[in-house]
């Protein structure tokens, strides 16, 4: 049985409130319920973590040794945090970077992901379904 953690960074606790045209109607709790339902279908264990604080995100990453995978939306830290990138690289657990919006169609500063080079892959611009695709990848054993 796989074990996956979904790590969400700053401002993702405001989904469903913040810029619905860009990020959609679902709030983070609704997305997590959808993911939990799909994880249960695949008999995959799933955990959820959200923080607006870089150090807490790094601590969460450090604590996932032995997991099947990490699904991470680092929010604004995607573009600025060498520390989160290094934490992902250091733990030897595959990670998939997810973004609800297409970061490559947005402002110039959002088009560069510092964490991408430490991740197995990246899903961007597919709304909350990006999380579901990453979850299916890990729960179906594709990471082995």
N, C-alpha and C positions, 0 to 999 in steps of 0.2 A: 504494500500500500504506500502510495506517495504521500509526502508531506510538503505542503507549499505555504509560503507566507506572502501576503500582499502588503506591501509597504507603500503608504501614501505620504507625501511630503506636504509642505506648507500650502495653505489655502484650499486644499482639497476637502477639508471639512465644510467648506462653503458651497460645495456642489449642490445644485438645485436652487440656489439663491444667486450665485455669482454668474453673470453673463450667460444666461440660458441659451442664447443663440449659438454661442461658441462651445459651451460645455454640456448642453442638454438639460433636460428637466429632472432627471433622477438625482437624488441626493446620495451621499456616500453610503448611508445605511441601506438604501434600496439596492444599490450596486452590490454591496456585500451580501445581501440576502440572495440575489440572483446567483452570485458566485458560490455561495454555500450550497444552494440547491443543486447546481451543476457538479460541485465536488462530491456531494453525497451520491449522486447518480453514478459517478465513476469510482465510488468507494475510495476517495482521496481525502486526506485530512487537509484542512485549510485553516489558517489563522489570519487575523487582520490587525494591522498596526497603522496608526496615523499620528503624525506629529508635525508641528510647525517649527521644531527645533532641530537643527543640524546634528548636534551631539546625540540626541535621543535616536535619531534615524541611524546613525553610525552604530550605536549600542545595539539596536535591534538587528542590524546586519551581522554584527559580531556573534550574536546568539543563535544563528541558524545553522551551525555546523551539523551535518547529518541530514539536512532537509533535501528533498528532491529538487526544489527550486525556489527562486525569489521572483515575484512579480513586483516591479518597482516603478512607481511614478513619483519621481523626486521633485515634481513641481518646478519652481524657480531654481532650486538647487541643481537641477539638470545642467544648467548653463554656467554654474559658478563653483561647484564643490568638488575640488580635487580630493578632499577627505572622504566623501561618500564614494567616489570612484575607486580610491585606494582600498576602502573597506570591502567593496564588492570583489575586487581582485584578490584580496588577501585571504578570503575564507574558502575558496575553492568549491563553491556551490553555484551552479549555473543561475544566471539572472536574465530576465527579459525586461527590457525597459518599455514602458507603456505610456502613451500620451493620448488623452481624449481628443485634443485638437491636433491638426497637422502643424507641427512646429516649423516645418519648412515653408509654410505659406504665411507665416506670421512675421513679426518684426525681426530685423536682422540679428539682434542679440539672442533671439530664441532659436535660431537656426543651427546653433552649435551645441551639441551634447557632449559634455565632458565625460559623462559616465558611459557613453556608448561603447568605448573601446574595451571596457571591462565586462560588458554584457554579451551574452550568447546571441541576442537579437534585439530588434526594436520594432514595436508596432505603434504607429502614429496616425492619427486622423480618423480612426474608425469609431469614435465615441467610446462608450463603456464596453462595447463588444471587443475592444482590444484586450481588456482584462480576460474576457472569456476565452479568446483564442490562446492567450498565454497559458491559462489554466488548463485547457484541453491538451496543449502540448505536453505539459508536465504530468498530468494525470493519466494520460494514455501511454506513458513510457517513452515518448519520443526523445527524451533527453539522454537516455542511456546509450 
